[in-house]
């Protein structure tokens, strides 16, 4: 069984000038990968006929499937359909089913159609129209000598609807694709080089049909195992066994799998033990609270938070001793432990997190350079604190500190 290769072509000046971010390609790539089609290349081109034609020709030479997004709107700058007609040497014709769909859509909105909107029903003569249930521009499917060209609107909501409802099932029927199984192991608190050293024997012994990828991010590293073959159940069993083996080497760094996040994991643990939490933040400026509240249902366990950026707030609201700040500074073990212990009592919760640090770019010293952070987590039984050096990038320090704090809280809840 041969590999099926795809190229994604995004059309639009707005992508090239940075006016919008191309999220479509990342989403399409993941969906294709899930059905066994590998993305060979992603190309972005301007709204220019010659440029688009060259991109089509280049893609046809190297892949089996070309997916195009953008340029299907009703205005003059949307030239994808006309350019496709030139590439495939055909004209535009009205698709009666698409026209009927558009007519019904405008009737539901109690709006009259004009000629520009009717033009959305025009498709290349050699194409099969793919219905768009979320808009007026249909998708387009063209077959040419065992190559498939698919064009879809650039609006993510419309594109995803067409992909899920039609394109993905059609591709699975057209191509004989290999089975692919992925498993992502999520780690925090250690860099990719350290992990690579710890699992080098494991990695060297992987069979040729299974690949390991390192996907580092701020404060975390994802390890993705990918297995390729004919039988999905057999591949899944292989991956499960490998994950069990891998966990023996790095379990203390692992907080979840696949689509998990630390904030989601923390929420599930708190719900499971029917517990509540509060947060006292200084250098993270509310970012930990933001992460926790991103999770639906977080109101079940988050009682509240205090962003005590100024020392007077640490003292007046959180009850930190003035003496502790005078003698040790706001960025110290004594202060951060008092922040964690006192908000626990004040908010009457089961667990708390506190942070205090120097995010930078100024404010550091020889004793406490920029990036110095103290984190404390507390329960009704104990307080645990740790000092970290997070580096001199302000945004990365805030993000890394927040993830590290959540990982410390996870360990406290699990008592590990």
C-alpha positions in Angstrom: 0.0 0.0 0.0 1.6 3.3 -1.1 1.5 6.5 0.8 -1.0 9.1 -0.4 0.6 12.6 -0.5 -1.3 15.9 -0.3 -0.5 19.5 -0.7 -2.5 22.3 0.8 -2.6 25.6 -1.1 -4.0 28.7 0.6 -5.0 31.6 -1.6 -5.2 35.2 -0.4 -3.1 38.3 -0.1 -4.4 38.7 3.5 -2.4 35.6 4.6 0.8 36.7 3.0 0.7 40.2 4.5 -0.1 38.8 7.9 -3.6 40.2 8.1 -5.0 36.8 9.1 -3.3 33.7 10.4 -3.6 30.5 8.3 -5.3 28.2 10.8 -7.0 26.2 8.0 -3.9 24.4 6.9 -3.1 23.1 10.4 -6.6 21.8 10.8 -6.8 20.2 7.4 -3.3 18.6 7.9 -4.5 17.0 11.1 -7.7 15.7 9.6 -5.9 14.2 6.6 -3.3 12.6 8.8 -6.1 11.0 10.8 -7.3 9.2 7.7 -3.9 8.1 6.5 -3.0 10.9 4.0 0.3 12.6 4.5 0.7 16.3 3.9 3.8 16.8 1.8 3.7 20.6 1.5 1.7 23.7 2.5 1.9 26.6 0.0 0.4 30.1 0.3 0.0 32.2 -2.8 -1.4 35.7 -3.6 -4.6 36.5 -5.5 -2.7 36.3 -8.8 -3.7 34.1 -11.7 -0.2 33.2 -12.8 1.0 32.5 -9.3 -2.0 30.2 -8.7 -1.5 28.4 -12.0 2.1 27.8 -11.2 1.2 26.5 -7.7 -1.3 24.1 -9.2 1.2 22.8 -11.7 3.9 22.3 -9.1 1.6 20.5 -6.7 0.2 18.2 -9.4 3.8 17.1 -10.2 4.5 16.0 -6.7 1.4 14.9 -4.9 -1.9 12.9 -5.3 -4.2 15.3 -3.6 -4.3 19.1 -3.9 -6.6 20.9 -1.4 -7.2 24.6 -2.1 -8.8 27.1 0.3 -9.7 30.7 -0.3 -10.7 32.9 -3.3 -14.2 31.5 -3.7 -16.2 34.5 -2.7 -18.5 36.6 -4.9 -16.2 39.6 -5.3 -13.8 40.4 -8.2 -10.7 39.7 -6.1 -11.9 36.1 -5.6 -10.4 34.4 -8.7 -10.0 30.8 -7.8 -12.9 29.4 -9.8 -11.9 31.3 -13.0 -8.3 30.3 -12.6 -9.3 26.6 -12.1 -11.2 26.9 -15.4 -8.1 28.1 -17.1 -6.0 25.3 -15.6 -8.5 22.6 -16.6 -9.4 24.2 -19.9 -13.2 24.5 -19.3 -15.8 27.1 -18.6 -18.1 27.9 -15.7 -21.6 26.5 -15.6 -24.5 26.9 -13.1 -25.0 24.0 -10.8 -28.8 23.8 -10.3 -28.5 22.1 -6.8 -26.1 24.8 -5.5 -28.4 27.6 -6.9 -31.4 26.0 -5.2 -29.4 25.9 -1.9 -28.5 29.6 -2.2 -32.0 30.6 -3.1 -33.4 28.8 0.0 -30.7 30.4 2.2 -31.7 33.9 1.1 -35.4 33.1 1.4 -34.8 32.0 5.0 -33.1 35.3 5.7 -35.9 37.2 3.9 -33.3 38.8 1.6 -33.4 39.2 -2.2 -30.6 37.7 -4.3 -28.6 39.7 -6.8 -26.5 38.5 -9.8 -23.3 38.5 -7.8 -24.8 36.1 -5.3 -26.3 33.9 -8.0 -22.8 33.7 -9.4 -21.8 31.6 -6.4 -23.6 28.7 -8.1 -21.1 28.8 -11.0 -18.6 25.9 -10.9 -16.1 24.7 -13.5 -17.7 22.4 -16.0 -15.4 19.5 -15.2 -16.0 19.8 -11.4 -18.3 18.0 -9.0 -19.9 20.6 -6.7 -19.8 19.9 -2.9 -22.6 21.3 -0.9 -21.8 24.0 1.6 -24.4 23.9 4.4 -22.9 26.9 6.2 -22.5 29.4 3.3 -23.1 30.1 -0.4 -19.8 29.1 -2.0 -19.8 25.3 -2.8 -16.7 23.1 -2.5 -15.3 21.9 -5.8 -14.0 18.4 -6.6 -12.0 17.8 -9.9 -10.4 14.5 -10.9 -7.5 14.6 -13.4 -5.4 11.5 -14.2 -5.7 9.9 -10.8 -5.0 13.3 -9.1 -7.7 15.0 -7.1 -8.1 18.8 -6.8 -10.5 20.1 -4.1 -11.3 23.8 -3.6 -13.1 25.1 -0.6 -14.0 28.5 1.0 -11.3 30.1 3.2 -13.8 30.8 6.0 -12.9 28.2 8.6 -16.5 27.5 9.7 -17.6 26.8 6.1 -14.4 24.9 5.2 -14.6 22.6 8.2 -18.3 21.8 7.5 -17.5 20.8 3.9 -14.5 18.7 5.0 -16.4 16.9 7.8 -19.6 16.4 5.9 -18.3 15.5 2.5 -14.6 15.7 1.7 -13.2 13.3 4.3 -15.7 10.5 3.5 -15.2 11.0 -0.2 -11.4 10.8 0.2 -11.6 7.6 2.2 -13.7 6.1 -0.5 -11.5 7.2 -3.3 -8.1 6.4 -1.9 -6.8 3.2 -0.3 -5.0 4.7 2.7 -2.8 3.0 5.3 -3.9 2.8 8.9 -2.3 5.4 11.2 -2.3 5.5 15.0 -1.0 8.4 17.1 -0.5 8.7 20.8 0.8 11.9 22.4 2.5 11.8 25.8 2.4 15.2 27.6 5.3 16.2 29.9 6.1 19.3 32.0 9.1 20.4 34.0 12.0 19.0 31.9 13.5 19.9 28.5 13.5 17.8 25.4 17.2 17.1 25.5 16.9 15.6 29.0 14.0 13.5 28.0 15.8 12.4 24.8 18.7 11.2 27.0 16.5 9.3 29.4 14.7 7.4 26.6 17.5 7.0 24.0 17.5 3.2 24.4 13.7 3.1 24.0 13.9 5.3 20.9 16.7 3.3 19.3 14.7 0.1 19.7 11.5 1.3 18.0 10.5 -0.7 14.9 10.8 1.1 11.5 7.0 1.5 11.1 6.8 3.5 14.4 8.2 7.0 14.7 8.8 9.2 17.7 8.6 13.0 17.4 9.5 15.7 20.0 7.2 18.7 20.1 8.6 21.2 22.6 6.6 24.3 23.7 7.0 26.8 26.5 7.2 24.9 29.8 6.3 21.5 28.3 7.3 18.8 25.8 4.9 16.5 23.8 6.1 13.1 22.7 4.1 11.8 19.7 4.3 8.1 18.8 3.0 7.4 15.3 2.5 3.9 13.9 1.9 3.1 10.2 0.5 -0.1 8.8 -2.5 -2.1 7.5 -4.3 -3.2 10.7 -5.4 -0.4 13.0 -6.1 -2.7 15.9 -2.7 -4.3 15.8 -1.1 -0.8 15.6 -3.1 0.4 18.6 -1.9 -2.6 20.6 1.7 -1.9 19.7 1.4 1.8 20.6 -0.3 0.9 24.0 2.5 -1.4 24.9 5.1 1.2 23.9 3.4 3.9 26.0 3.5 1.5 29.0 7.2 1.0 28.5 7.9 4.7 28.0 6.0 5.6 31.2 8.5 3.5 33.2 11.2 5.9 32.2 9.5 9.3 32.4 6.3 8.9 34.5 7.2 11.6 37.0 7.2 14.2 34.2 3.9 13.0 32.5 0.7 14.8 33.2 -1.6 13.5 30.5 -2.1 12.3 26.9 -3.3 13.6 23.6 -5.6 16.6 24.0 -5.2 17.0 27.8 -4.0 20.2 29.3 -2.7 20.8 32.8 -5.6 23.0 33.7 -8.0 20.3 32.5 -6.2 17.6 34.5 -6.2 19.8 37.6 -10.0 20.4 37.2 -10.7 16.7 36.9 -8.6 15.9 40.0 -10.4 18.6 42.0 -13.8 17.4 40.9 -12.9 13.8 41.7 -12.0 14.6 45.3 -14.8 17.2 45.6 -12.2 19.9 46.4 -11.8 23.6 45.8 -8.9 25.9 45.0 -7.9 29.6 45.1 -5.0 31.4 43.5 -2.8 34.3 44.7 -0.7 35.6 41.8 2.0 38.3 41.6 4.4 37.8 38.7 1.9 35.7 36.7 -0.7 38.5 36.8 -3.8 36.3 36.7 -2.5 33.9 34.0 -3.0 30.9 36.2 -6.6 31.9 37.0 -7.1 32.4 33.2 -5.9 28.9 32.5 -8.1 27.4 35.1 -11.2 29.3 34.0 -10.6 28.2 30.3 -12.0 24.8 31.4 -15.8 24.6 31.2 -17.2 23.9 34.7 -14.3 25.4 36.5 -16.8 27.3 38.7 -17.3 24.0 40.5 -13.9 24.2 42.1 -12.3 27.6 41.7 -13.5 29.9 44.5 -11.5 33.0 43.3 -8.1 34.6 43.0 -6.2 37.7 44.0 -3.6 39.4 41.7 -1.4 40.9 44.4 1.0 42.8 42.2 1.8 45.5 44.7 3.3 44.7 48.1 0.6 46.7 49.9 -2.0 44.2 48.4 0.1 41.3 49.6 0.1 42.8 53.1 -3.5 44.3 53.3 -5.5 41.6 51.4 -3.4 38.4 51.8 -2.0 39.1 55.2 1.7 38.8 54.3 3.9 40.1 57.1 5.6 43.5 56.4 8.6 42.1 58.2 8.9 39.2 55.8 9.0 41.5 52.8 11.4 43.9 54.5 13.9 41.1 55.4 13.5 38.7 52.5 11.9 40.7 49.6 8.6 40.1 47.9 10.3 37.4 45.8 11.1 34.9 48.5 10.1 31.6 50.0 8.7 33.3 53.1 6.4 35.6 51.2 5.1 33.1 48.7 4.3 30.6 51.4 2.4 33.1 53.4 0.5 34.1 50.2 -0.5 30.5 49.6 -1.4 29.7 53.2 -3.3 32.9 53.8 -5.5 32.7 50.7 -6.3 29.1 51.6 -7.7 30.3 54.9 -9.3 33.5 53.6 -11.2 31.8 50.8 -11.8 28.6 52.8 -10.6 26.2 50.1 -8.8 22.9 50.1 -5.9 23.9 47.9 -4.1 27.1 46.8 -1.4 28.3 44.5 0.8 31.4 44.9 3.5 32.9 42.7 6.0 35.8 43.2 8.8 36.6 40.9 10.8 38.9 38.6 9.3 38.6 35.1 11.6 41.3 33.7 13.0 42.7 31.6 14.1 44.9 34.6 14.1 44.5 38.3 16.7 41.8 38.7 19.8 41.8 40.9 22.9 39.7 41.3 21.1 37.7 44.1 17.8 37.5 42.3 18.3 37.8 38.5 15.4 38.4 36.1 13.4 35.2 35.8 13.7 34.3 39.5 10.4 32.9 40.6 9.0 31.4 43.8 6.0 29.1 43.6 4.1 27.7 46.6 1.2 25.3 46.7 -0.8 24.6 49.8 -3.3 22.3 51.3 -4.9 22.3 54.8 -2.1 20.0 55.9 1.1 21.5 54.3 2.8 24.1 52.2 5.3 23.2 49.5 7.5 25.8 47.8 10.2 25.9 45.2 12.4 28.5 43.5 13.0 28.5 39.8 15.0 30.4 37.3 12.7 30.9 34.3 14.9 33.0 32.0 14.8 36.6 30.8 11.8 36.6 28.5 8.8 38.1 30.3 6.0 36.3 28.4 7.8 32.9 28.5 8.5 33.4 32.3 4.8 34.0 32.9 3.6 31.0 30.9 6.3 28.7 32.2 5.7 29.7 35.8 1.9 29.1 35.4 2.4 25.6 34.0 5.0 24.7 36.6 2.6 25.9 39.4 -0.2 23.7 38.0 2.2 20.7 37.8 3.2 21.3 41.5 -0.5 21.4 42.4 -1.2 18.2 40.5 1.6 16.4 42.5 0.2 17.8 45.7 -3.3 16.5 45.0 -2.0 13.1 44.0 0.4 13.1 46.9 3.4 12.3 44.7 
